[in-house]
Amino acid sequence: MKVFCEVLEELYKKVLLGATLENDSHDYIFYLNPAVSDQDCSTATSLEWANTCRIQGRHQPISVGVAPIAVAPVCLKTNSQMSGSREVMLLQLTVIKVMTTRILSVKTEFHAKEQYRDVIKILLESAKVDSKLICMFQNSDKLLSHMAAQCLALLLYFQLREKITLSNSWIAFCQKNLSECSESNKAIYCLWTLTAIIKEIFKDSCSQKTEILKQFLTHFDTIFEVFYNSLLSQHFENCRDTSKIVNILMCFLELLELLIASRIHLKLHFTCQRILFLKPSCMLEVITWPIQAFVKRKVIIFLKKCLLCKVGEDLCRGSVPALMPPDHHVAVDMLALANAVLQAVNSGLLKTLSVYEKHSFFGGDEVQPGCEHITSPDHVILRAASLVIMKSLEIKFQNCSSASEMKGNSPDSFCMQCVIIYLTVIHNYQISGLV
């Protein structure tokens, strides 16, 4: 095990520096291939790993020669073996992650990049490392599970960049876990990894972003729509584990924001990029759920970004142009969203929002002895809700078909009703904030 770890550490140092490798690409697979049990699709037992490493340790390092992996049957486990196997697997994942990052970097020397590319291709083709990483999502070790998700996201993006067929096991995994809104961690890891891939597309400096995203979304367009309907149409109060639903919703909002941003900036028009505008009432309904205030705040801010065309700015900073030419299709969708917001406001949506006085804390949730209780209204949600309504009214007015409709002189005018409701609610919030 000692020799095995030493080789891995040496390989990590070389890849971190972007140095060339001395041996044939196949030799490194022996050290980078994670041990995963096929029977239960979970990481192999700790002692199996210890035995693997112990047998691997009998061989010479890469500079001398490499022998195939062999695992002997075992009966007992020890704490040191459990710790050792975990560290080995984390180091393997770290090397794979850094190596893939080096391939995607323009700063890596050409010969070294070609060597790294060969190693990763062999891992994907012969070692089926993508399937093993999917299995590792189920590991109870959160760090190991998160590292596996990071590695898989980079490997999937590598497949897209290299025009390699996208992992069938990954596509099947997403379709299974996103086909209905489940309260499992698998759905969260699906959403997190999909989000990470789109972020990589935005960050990449290559000129083929649109083609890469198109290739990627083709596999998931339908399933995103199904998941959107399933997640947002459920009765939140009837869920067994509301914390899981909250986590899934927060992950999905981030993914949805990137999908909308990619539509605006990369000029694609998949259904999954338009789903918010096609069915905005589903998202607005979340605000009426008996859910934590921070979730409602997140939804309101998300809607504000959509209406202001500011989606994706804090997720892919510096990768999008400041000014975009007008897009008729986007303008039509924005009008649909604005109409849905105004309809919801007219139906009493703002009455479900709470911006009344709350305790303000810094670095905790307890008031220290001798300190007074400081309360203040939730100005964040108040400002965001104000912008959402004002922008919706602006879009509505810009698309009015007649002058009288734009002026809204009649008390029965829909827009006029929205303005009155908005001003009344804001006035009440201001009064409550001063009391």
C-alpha positions, 0 to 999 in steps of 0.5 A, spaced: 500 500 500 505 504 501 508 504 494 501 504 491 500 511 494 507 513 493 506 512 485 499 516 486 502 522 490 508 522 484 503 522 479 499 527 482 505 532 483 506 531 475 499 532 473 499 538 478 505 541 474 502 539 467 509 535 466 509 529 461 508 522 463 514 517 462 510 511 461 505 508 457 498 511 458 495 504 460 500 503 466 497 509 469 490 505 469 492 500 474 493 506 479 487 510 477 481 505 477 477 506 483 475 499 486 467 499 486 463 493 487 458 490 482 454 487 486 451 492 490 453 498 486 457 501 492 464 502 494 468 496 495 469 494 502 475 497 506 478 491 507 478 489 500 481 496 498 486 494 504 488 488 500 488 491 494 493 496 496 497 491 500 498 486 494 499 492 489 504 494 494 508 488 492 509 490 485 514 496 483 512 503 482 511 505 475 518 507 473 519 499 474 513 496 472 506 495 473 502 488 475 494 487 474 490 488 480 488 482 484 484 482 490 484 476 495 478 474 500 478 477 507 474 476 513 476 482 518 476 490 518 480 494 521 480 502 523 487 503 519 485 499 513 478 503 513 482 510 513 487 508 508 482 505 503 478 512 503 485 516 502 487 512 496 480 513 493 480 520 494 487 521 492 485 517 485 479 522 484 483 528 485 488 526 480 483 524 475 480 531 477 486 535 476 488 531 469 481 532 466 482 540 468 489 540 465 486 537 458 481 542 458 486 548 460 489 552 454 495 553 458 497 545 458 503 543 454 501 539 447 504 533 449 502 532 456 495 534 454 495 528 449 498 523 454 493 526 459 487 525 454 489 518 452 489 516 460 482 519 461 479 515 454 482 509 457 479 510 463 472 511 460 472 506 455 475 500 458 475 501 466 468 504 465 470 509 470 463 513 469 459 508 471 463 507 478 463 514 479 455 514 479 455 508 484 459 512 488 454 517 489 451 512 494 457 512 499 455 515 506 462 518 506 459 525 503 466 528 501 467 521 497 460 522 494 462 530 492 468 528 489 465 523 485 460 528 483 465 533 481 470 528 477 464 525 473 461 532 471 468 534 468 469 527 465 462 528 462 464 535 459 470 532 457 466 527 452 462 533 450 468 537 448 472 531 445 465 529 441 465 522 444 458 519 445 456 521 452 455 516 458 449 511 457 449 509 464 449 517 466 443 518 461 440 512 464 441 514 471 438 521 470 432 519 466 431 514 472 431 519 478 428 525 474 422 522 471 419 523 478 420 528 483 423 523 489 426 525 495 432 522 495 439 524 494 440 521 487 436 527 484 440 532 488 446 529 485 443 529 478 441 536 478 448 538 481 452 535 476 448 537 470 449 544 473 456 543 473 457 541 466 453 547 464 457 552 468 463 548 464 460 550 458 460 557 460 467 558 462 470 554 456 474 559 452 472 555 445 468 557 440 463 551 439 459 553 446 453 553 442 454 546 439 456 543 445 450 545 449 446 543 443 449 536 444 448 536 451 441 538 452 438 533 446 439 528 451 435 531 457 430 536 454 424 532 455 426 529 462 427 536 464 420 538 463 417 532 466 421 534 472 419 541 472 412 539 472 413 533 477 417 538 482 412 544 482 406 541 482 406 537 488 403 538 495 409 541 499 405 540 506 404 532 504 412 531 503 415 526 508 422 529 508 421 537 506 428 538 507 430 534 501 424 537 497 427 544 499 434 542 497 432 539 490 428 545 489 434 550 490 439 545 486 433 546 480 433 553 481 440 554 479 440 549 474 434 553 471 437 559 471 443 557 467 438 554 462 435 560 461 442 564 461 444 559 456 438 560 451 439 568 452 446 568 451 447 562 446 441 563 442 438 556 443 431 554 444 430 548 447 423 546 451 427 546 457 430 553 456 423 555 456 419 551 461 419 557 466 415 561 461 411 556 458 408 554 465 410 560 469 404 559 474 407 553 477 413 557 479 409 562 482 405 557 486 411 555 490 411 562 493 404 560 496 407 554 499 408 553 507 415 553 506 421 557 509 422 564 507 429 564 504 426 559 499 420 564 497 426 569 497 430 565 492 424 564 488 422 572 488 430 573 486 430 568 481 424 571 477 427 578 478 433 576 474 429 573 469 425 579 467 431 583 468 435 578 463 440 578 469 440 570 469 447 567 470 451 573 471 453 571 478 454 563 476 458 565 469 461 571 471 465 575 465 463 569 460 457 573 457 456 580 453 454 586 456 449 588 451 445 583 447 441 584 440 433 583 441 430 576 440 423 576 438 422 569 441 425 571 448 421 578 448 414 573 447 416 569 453 418 575 457 411 578 456 408 571 458 412 571 464 410 578 466 402 577 465 403 571 469 406 575 475 401 580 474 395 575 474 398 572 480 399 579 484 391 580 482 389 574 485 393 576 492 400 573 491 403 579 495 399 577 501 403 570 502 409 574 502 412 576 509 417 582 510 415 584 517 420 585 523 425 579 524 431 579 528 437 580 525 444 576 527 451 576 525 454 570 525 449 566 529 442 565 531 442 567 538 443 574 542 448 575 546 447 577 554 447 584 554 446 585 547 439 588 545 434 585 540 435 588 533 429 587 529 428 590 521 423 588 516 426 583 510 428 589 505 431 584 500 424 580 499 421 587 499 426 590 493 426 584 489 418 583 489 418 591 487 422 590 481 418 584 479 412 587 479 415 594 476 418 590 471 412 586 469 408 592 469 413 595 464 413 589 459 405 589 459 405 597 458 410 596 452 406 591 449 399 594 450 395 594 443 392 601 445 393 607 448 387 607 453 390 600 455 396 603 456 394 609 460 389 604 464 384 610 466 379 605 467 378 603 475 377 596 472 383 596 468 387 589 469 394 593 470 390 599 474 388 594 479 395 591 479 398 598 480 393 599 486 394 592 489 402 593 489 402 600 492 397 598 497 401 592 499 408 596 499 404 602 503 402 597 509 409 594 509 412 600 510 408 602 515 409 595 519 417 596 518 416 603 522 412 601 527 
